């Protein structure tokens, strides 16, 4: 069974990027190498600051959309209040 993730990275300019993946470590490495989303390419290095695990792609995609609608203050609260789940532990 595939695990689906929503993650938030903090870019070098202090902005946040939210995305969806099935492999957090790979995706963060892609972003950090400049091979991820266009938004993060000029904002490396990036740091993983939040990740949530989901059983279905649709649930993860809904959560990704929800987080993308958050204000900066709401994203900061999310990052502070919910630690990063370890993708390696939950495979």
Secondary structure, 3 states (H helix, E strand, C coil): CCCEEEEEEECCCCCEEEEEECCHHHHHHHHHCCCCCHHHHCCCCCEEEEEEEECCHHHHHHHHHHHHCCCHHHHHHHHHHCCCCCCCCCC
